[in-house]
Amino acid sequence: MSLDQEWPARDIGNATDLFIGICNVKILYLSAATLEVLAFCCKAIPVFNNLIHLTIETEQEVGWKPLLNLLENCPNLETLVFQGLHYPDTNQCEDKRYRFKGINKCCDEDGDRCVCKPWEGTPICILKFGEFYSKQMELVKYFLETMPNLEQLKLESFVWNIIIRANVSPARQHSPISVYLRMRHHRVRPDFHTFPFLLPSFDNPIHLPLGQRTHAQILLFGLDKDPFVRTSLVNMYSSCGDLGSALRVFDESVSKDLPAWNSVVNAYAKAGLVDAARKLFDEMPERNVISWSCLLNGYVMCGRNREALDLFREMQSPKPNEALVRPNEFTMSTVLSACGRLGALEQGKWVHAYIDKSKVEIDIVLGTALIDMYAKCGSIERAKRVFDRLGAKKDVKAYSAMICCLAMYGLTEECFELFTEMTTSSNINPNSVTFVGVLGACVHRGLIDKGESYFAMMTEKFGISPSIQHYGCMVDLYGRAGLIEEAERFIASTPTEPDVLIWGSLLSGSRMLGDIKTCEAALKRLIELEPMNSGAYVLLSNVYAKTGRWIEVKGIKKVPGCSSVEVDGVIHEFVVGDESQEDSERIYAMLDEIMQRLREAGYVSDTKEVLLDLDEEGKEMALSYHSEKLAIAFCLMKTKPGTPVRIIKNLRICGDCHLVMKMISKIFGREIVVRDCNRFHHFRDGSCSCRDYW
């Protein structure tokens, strides 16, 4: 059976454009059969003629025939360095066109090249060739489609490992476990690289039984002692939600190396047990950037963002007998996420400066993290600058992040313009996140026709199936516009069971209209899904308060409002009626002065949403001590005139505080940005970016 018959060039013609630029390749752990495959590729794929330097390392015996066949098919190949335990005998090569240097000696006479270095296989080395081929999905697909006919050509575990690894990616053509089963069908024995490539495909609790069976295969072939395999098992069990098995594998390890420690710390962090992860982290005999990044990510995932920033500072502090750990791109993106959630702009700017000073390349992941951080910290202009500087690197993730940021700020026209630029000038297809941003922009401006148009465009033009988030946006759009019947009809048409987001959107919209009947119906469905959702009860209580139904309001416990501001790099938090601050007396005195100036300018308090059965004077007093008012008083007291004020609020800003912020921005000449639980409010010269529609 000839290779020409089994591997016709026309079947892999579509793969040729994937190999442009190949000139210097290092291939590890090859047999003669694999060399024949490579030689065929050189013959069938013209761009393989770009090969100039080829290095082969193998522990298997290889004859001259496959080597010469390879050389014949690579006319531009200048050097082929062969390193292994078994060298071809130069006396058996009759082709005098090739000269041999250093064969069967440690070094040639000039000492310029060592060729008899013993083969050393490590997981890091084996990945080099894997990275080269695993990205070539068309060629991998060809391997899989052709292999049933390759009865006389046996590919050893190395090639199978590459194919398994390629199919673990999201764009996989075949199930990795099916590739492994075909590998066993061909009677190829797995090695210690096979399972670390296979196990990452089990990353969900529903995959746990398959992961357990694969663990049994590891025990069957006696590979359970390999540290790389054990680390992969820890990662697999933690990804599948079986923390107990992950810890058992770790505890049974004879030698716990650094990757194993990192895996178990990450397992605890992913499970939300960040305190236990910290305890293990402190017990580690050594730590690297992955160790710190795993724990940092755990803190951020658990919402403990302040502790994440404290840990990052600890990471940067010099320690006795320990080298300073240099953060990588993942570390920096995690820290930026913590800054964004806290609204810590000054700390986020410091991290950005650190990235520039350390000459860390701002790739698409780090660039998107910077855009998100600046936007969440209330600095949309800086977010735009980062986006523009990405230049040609901008992809769908960067565009989607920027579109969502513009939508949150109520910059609807800019949002639509960027979407048009993305899909036309840049020729980038949007994804589901992109449409969440665009539909959100329609919601914040009440653009029903636009929203319906974009919702239809998802499926008709881009073939994207709407998710529950998209349906939630449309329900919110109809609800805010007072089209409750339309919203209810839309809910009835959803292909999946409506979730908390859908019913919450209907509840929010009907609250704005004072539609108690719809509010109560939506609340009933919402608490069936999420009984502890106190925010839903608060929305309903607002409606009761507006209509004077104080009996229903009693007994509803409201989540306390909390506002935070950053002054001189320090985060300060305030709650309603807060007296815990050192300067409480001065803050309240400043607030009284502010309110007096506002009254002189015509301010009248809006008491409709006060959830207390008080007289008007009592309601005004309750309103004046809202957390965002205390925060703005603190900022006006502590910062220079003209300094922008940025406030992060955990709840929706009330109508009275919204009015106060507008007036302060005009009377005191301050730019104020408030991020509440729904969107951003940018106050300037007495007006808000939301145009009083929120």
N, C-alpha and C positions, 0 to 999 in steps of 0.2 A: 504494500500500500504506500503510494508516494504522497508526500506532503502536498504537492501541487494539486493532487486530486481532492484531498481532504480540506485544504485551506485556500479556496479560490479567492483571488484578489478582489473580485467584484463584491464579495460579501462584506469586505471591510473597507470599501472605498469611502464610505461616509466618515470613517475614523481618521482619514489622513490629515484633516485640518487640525486635529488635536495634537499632533506631534511636531508642529513647526517650532523651530528653535532648539531642537535636540542636538547637542554637540559633544557633551562631556557626561558620560553615564558611568556610574559605579554600580555593579550588580553583585549581590552577595548570595552565597549558598546555592549554587547552580549544579545541576547534573548535566550529563550529555544530552538527555532528552529535552531539557529546557533550552539548551543552547541551540538545538535544532529548531525549536519554536521561534527563538529570537532571530535565527538566521533566516527563517521564512519571512518574518515580519520585515526584515531588512530588504528582502527581495520584493515583497508584495506591496509595501508602503513606501513610495518614492522618497518621502521626506526623511526616512531613516538614513538616506545618503548623507545627511548632515553630520552623522556620527564621525567625530574626529579622534576622540580619546575614549577608550573603554577599559575599565578595570574589572576583573573577575576574581572573586574570592570564593573558594569552595573547599570542602573537606572530602569531596568525592573524586574518584578517579575519572579523568576525562582524557579521551584519546585525541589524536590529531585531526581525525576526519571532521568532527563537528566544529573544531576551531577553524580549520581551513575553509570549511563551508561558510562560516560566518564572515571570514575575511574576504572571501570571493563576493559576497553579497553586500559588502560595505566598501565600495571603491575609494572613498575619501578617508577611511580610517587610517590614521598615521601611527598610533601606538595602541597596542593591546597588552596590558599588564596582567599577568596571570599569577595569582598567589594562592597557594593551597598546600595540603599535605602530600598530595600525589601529583607529581609533575609529569607532563608528557616527555617521553624520551626524544631528545633532539635528533638522535641518530636514525629514528624511524621516519622522520619527515624528509621526503625526497624533494620537496618544493624548495628550490634555492632562492626564490624571490624574497623570502623572509629571513632576516638575520635575528639571532637570539643573543640576548645579553643577560648575564646573571642567572641563567637557568641552572638549577641544582647547586648553586652557591649562595651563601648568605647575601653577599653583595657582589656587584661586578668589580672589576679591578679598580675602576675610578671611584668606587664607593658612592656613586650617585643614586643608587636605587637598591633597596632591599626587596628581594622577591621570595624569600623562603620563610617569611614570618608565619608562624602557626596560625591556622584559622581560628578566629575568636568570634563566636556568635553571641551578640547581646541584643536585648529587645530594641535598644536605640539603633543599632546598626541595621537590623533587619527592616526597620521602618523606612530606611532611605530608599530602598527599591520599591517598597510598598507604596510610599507616597508618590513615586513616579508613575506607577502603573494603576494604582487604585482610582486615580482621577479620570482615567480613560474609560469611561463607562461603555462606549461603543465596542471597544476591543473586549472588555470583560463580557459584554453581552454575547459577542461572537464566540468567546471561549465556551460559554454555557450552552449555546445553541448547537455547537459543533461537537462537544465532548461525547455525546452518546455514540458517535460513529468512530471515535478514536480508540479502537480496541487494541491496536498494536503500539500506540504511543502513550506511555504511562507518564503522567505528570506527577512529580513528587509533591510532598506536602507544601513546599515553598510556594508553588504556583497556586495551589488551592487556598492557601492562607491569604494570598493577595486578592483572590476573587471574593473570599468571605469578607475581607476587610472593606473591599469596594462596595459591597452590598449592605453594609451596616449604615451607610449614609442615607439621608432622607430621600435622595433621588434614586434609591435602589431599584433595580429591575427584578430581582429575585429575592426571596426570603433567605437570610443568611443560614437559618437552620436547614433549609432545603438543600443549600449548597453543601453544607456539612454532611448531610445524609448521602448525597451523590458522591462526595469524597470517600465515604466509607463503602459505598456500593462499588467503587473502583478499587477497593481494598488498599487504600492509601492510609497509612497510620498517622494520626495527628501527632504534632510535636508541641513543644512548650510555647510556640507562637500561635497555634491554632485557636486555643480557647480565649486568650486575651483579645483576639480579634472578634470572636463569636459572642462573648458574654455581653458586650455593650449593647447588643441588639435587644436584650431583655431589660427594658427600662420602665416597666409599668407593672402594677400589682397583678394584672391579668397574665403577665408573662412568667409569674413565679413558678408554676409547675414545670414549664420548659427549662427554666433556669436550674431547678432542682435536678431534673433529668440530665442536664449537661454537667452538673456537678458530679453526678454518678459516673458519667463517662470519664471525667477527669480522674476520679478514683480508680476506675477500671484500667486506665492506661498508666497509672502510677505517676501522674504529673502534679499531684496535690502538694508536693513539697516545694515546688518552684515558687519563689517569692513573687514573680510577676503574675503567675496564675492566681496565687492566693489574693493578691491585691485586687485583681479583676473580679474575683468572687465577692470580696467585701463590697466593692462598688455595685456589683449586680444585685446583691441582696438588699443593700440600702436603697437602690433605685426602685426595687420591687416592694418596698415597704416592710421588709422582714429584717428589722434591726437586730433581733435576737440571733438569727443565723449569721449576720454580718459580724457581730461581736464574737460568736463562737469560732468562726474561721480565724479571726484575728488572734483570739486567745490561744488557739491551738498551734499557731505559728511558732516554730522553733526559734527562728531568728526574725525579729520584728524590725524590718528596715524602714527607712524614712517614708517611702511610698505607702507602706502598710499603715503607718501611723497617720499619714495624711488622709488615707481613705476612711479610717474609722472616725477621725475628727469630723470629716465631711459628712459621714453617715449620721452622726449625732446632730450636726448643724442642720442638715436637710430635714431631719425628723422634728425640728423645733426645740430640741433639748440643748439649747445653746450653752447653758450653765455647765452641763455635763461635758459638752465639747470643750469648753474653756478649761475645765479640770484636767481633761486628757492633754490638751494643748500645753498646759503648764508642766505636765509630767514627761513631755517628749525629751529624749536625750539630745536631739538636735532639731532645728527647724529651718525650713527654706521658704521661699516666696509663696509656694503652694500652701504651706501650712497656715501662714498668715492670711492668705486670700480666702481659704475655706472658712476660717472663723469669722473674718470680716463679712463674708457673704451671709453667714448664718445670722449674725446680728441684724443685718439689713432685712433679711427675709422675715425676721421676727418683729420688725418695727422698732428695734432698739438702736436707732440711728446715732444717738449721742455716744453710746458705748462703742459703736463702730468707729466713729471719729477718734475717740480716746484710744482705741486699739491701734489705729493708724499712726497716731502720734507716738505711741509706745514702740511701734515697729521702726520708726525713724530715729528713736533715741539710741545712742551707743550703749552697748552692754559689755560687761567684762567677759573676756574669753569667747566672744561671739563676733563674727564678721557682720558688718552692716548689711541688711537685706535690702536689695534694690527692688522696688515694686515693678510689676509688669503691667501690661495693658489691662488685664482682667482686674488686677488690684485697683488700678486707678478708676476704672469704670464703676466698680463697686463703691468706692469712696465718693465718687461724684453722685451716685444714686442716693447715698446717705445725705449728702449736702442738699440735693434737690428736695428730698422729702422733708428735711428740716427747714428749708428756705434759708439756709446758711450761705448767703451770697459771698461774703468776704472769705469764708473758708473755701468755697468752691473756686473763687478767683485765685486763691493761694495754690490750690491743687493744680489749676490750669497753668499757673506760672511754674510750678514744680515740674510739670510735664515738659514744658518748653525748655527749662533749664537743664533737665536730664536728657534732652534730645530724644525723647520717646516719640516715635512716629505716630502722628494722629491719623490712624486708619479709620475705616468706616465705623467700626464698633466704638472706638474712643470718641470719634467725632459726634456720633449720635448721642453718646452719653453726655457730652458737653452741651449739646443742643438742649437735651432734656433737662439737665441741671439748671442752665441759665434761664430757661423758660419757667421752670417751677419756682425759681428764686425771684421771679418778677422782673428779669432783665431780658426782655424779648429782643432788644437791639443787639445785645451780645450773642444771643442765640442765632440771629440772622447772620452775623459776621462769621461765626464758626461754620455755618452752613455754606456760605459763599466761598470760604477758603477751602472747602473740600474739593471744589473744582470738578474735575472729570471723575473723581472717585465716588461721587454721589450715586447712590443706588436707591432701590425702592424703600429701604429702611430709613435712610436719611430723609428722603422726601416725605415719607409718612410721618416721621417724627416732627418735621417742621410744619406740615399741614395740621397735625393735631395741636401743636403749640399755637398756631395762628387762630385755630377754632376756639381754643380755650380763652384767648384774649379778645374774642369777638371781632377779630380782623377778617371779616367774612370775605370781602372782595379780594384781599391778598391771598386768602386760602384758595379761592376758586382760580385765581390767576396762576398760582403755583401748581395746582392740579393740572391745569391746561398745559403749562410748560413741561411738566413731567411726562404727560402722555403724548405730546406732539413734538416739541423741540428736542427733548431728551430721549423720546421714544422708549420710555420705561413703562411697563404695564403696572398698574396699581395692584395692591393686595387688599385683603379684608380690612387691615388696620387703616389703610389709606381712606377707605370709605367710612369707617367709624369717625375719622376726623372730619371729612367733608359733610357727612350727615349731622355731626355735632355742630358744625358752623351754621347749618340751616336751622337747627333747633334754637340756637342762641339768638337768631335774628327773626325767627318765626316765618321762615321762607318755605311755605308748604309746597308750592309748585316746584321749586328747585329741589327740595327734598325728595319728592316723588320722582322727579326726573333722574336724580343720581341713584335712587334705589333701583329703578328700572334698568339703568345703565349697567349696574353690577352684573346682572345675568345676561342681558341682551348683547352687550358689547364686549365684556371681559370674561364672561363665563364663571363668575364668582357666585357661589351659593350663599345667600344671606345667612348670617349666624344670628343667635339670639340677641347679640349686641346691636345689630343693625335693626332688628325688629323693635328693640327697646328704644332706639333713637326715633323711629317713626311714631311709636306710641307717645313718646314724650313730645314730639313735634305737634301732633294732633291735640294732645291734652293741653299744652300750654296755649294753643290757639283757641281753646274752648270747644273744639270739635270732639266731644266725648263720645258721641255715637260712632264717629269715624274711627276713633281709637279702639273702641270695643269691637267693631267689625274687623279691624286689622288684627286684633288679638285672636279673634276666632279663626282667622285665616292662617295663622302661623302653623308651619308643618310640625313643630315640636311643642311639647307642653310648656306653656308660659312659666317663666321662672321669676325669682325675686326682682330682677331688673325690670321685667315687663310690668308687674303689678305695682312696683314702686314708682315707675314712670306715670302710670295711670293715677295713682294716689296723689302724686305731686301735682299733676295737671288739674285734677278735680279740686284739689285744695285751693288752687289759685282762683277758681270760680266760686268757691264756697259750696260746692255740690256735695252735701253731706252723705246722701244716699250712695253715690258712686264711691266716695271715700270709704265708707263703711264696708261696701262690697269688696273693694280692692284690698282693704286691710285684712278682711277675713281670709282671703286667698293667700295674702302675703304671710300672715302669721302661721298658716298651715305649713308653709315651706320653711319659715324661719321664725320660730316662736319667740326668740330672744331679741328680735330686732326692735330695739326701743325707739329708733329714729322714726319708724312707721307710726307708732303711737303718738309721738310728738307732732308729726304732721297733722294727724287727726285732731289732736288737742288744739292746734292752732285754729282749725276750722270751728271747733266748739267755742273757743274763746271769742272769735270774731262775731259769732252769732249769739253770744251771751249764755251759752249752755254750760254754766260753771259746775253743775253737778257732775256732768260727764268728764270735765277736765280734772276734777279731784281724783287722786289715786294714780294718775299718770306720772311716772317718774321720768324727768327729762335728763338726757345726757348733758352734763355741765359744759357750757361753752368755754373754749380755751383758745387764746390767741397768743402767738409768739412773734417776737421781733428780734433782729440781730443788731446789736450796737457794739462797735469796736471789736467785732469778731466773737462776741459772747451772746448766746441765745438766752432771752428772757421770756418767761411764760407768765400769762395772766389768766385768771378765771374771774367770773362775775363776782363783784364785791370783794376782790382780792385785797388782803391786808398783810400778805406775807413778805412783800418787798421791803428792803431796807429803807427806801425813800417813800414809803406809803403815804405819809402825811403830805409831802411835797407833790406827789403824783396826784392825790385827790385835790389839793389846792390848785394845781395846774388845770385839772379837769374842770373844776368849778369856774375858773377864769375863762377857759375855752367856751363853756356852755353859755356863760354870760355874754360873751362877744357874739355868739351865734344868735342868741335871743334878740340882741340889739339889732342884728341884721335881718330879723324877721323869722327866725326859726320857731316852729311850733312842733312839739313832739308828736310822733305817730304811735299811739298807744293801742292800736287794734290787735297786735300780736302778743301783748303781755299776758302770760299764762297764769295770772294771779287775779283773784276777785278783790280788787282794791279800788279806792276812789281815784280820780284822775291824778291827784297830787302824788299818791302812792305809786301809781303806774309810771309817772314821769321820773320819780326817784329810782325805781327799779330799772328803767331804761338807761338812765344816765351812768349806771355802773356796769354796763355790759363790757365784756373782756376786751373787745376791739377799741372801745373808747379809752379804757385804761392804758392800752398799748400805745395809742396815738398820743395820749398825754405824756407818757414816758418818753417817747421819741422826740416830741417837741421840746421837752425839757432837757434832754441829753445830747441832742445833735444841733449842729449849726443851722442857721436860717438857710432855706433853699435846698437842704439835703433831702433827697427822696426818701420816703418812708415805705417799707415793705412789711406787710402783716400777713401771717398765715393763720387762718381760722378753721377750726375743725368742723364747724357747722355752717349752714347757709346764713349769710349775713342778713339781718332783719331790715325791714324797710326804714326804721328810724335811724339805725347806724349808717345805712346807705346814704340817707339824706345828710347826716352829720358829716360824713366823709366828703361829700360833694362841697359842702359849705366851707369846711376847713381848707380844702385844696385851693379855694378862691381867696378866702380871707387871710390865710397865713402864707399863701404863695408856695404851697408844697405839692409836689407830685406824690400821690399815694397809690400804691398797688396793694390790693387785698386779694388773697387767694382763699376762697372758701371751698366747701366740699364739692361745688359744682363747676366753678369757672373762675376766671380772673376778672377783677374790676379795676380798671385803670382810671383813677380820678385826676383830672387836671382842669384848672380854671373853672371849677364849679360844675363840670359835667363828667359823666362816666362812660366808659367804652361800651357798656352793656345797653346804653340808651334807655335805661330804666325798664329793661325787659329781661328779667331773670327769674 
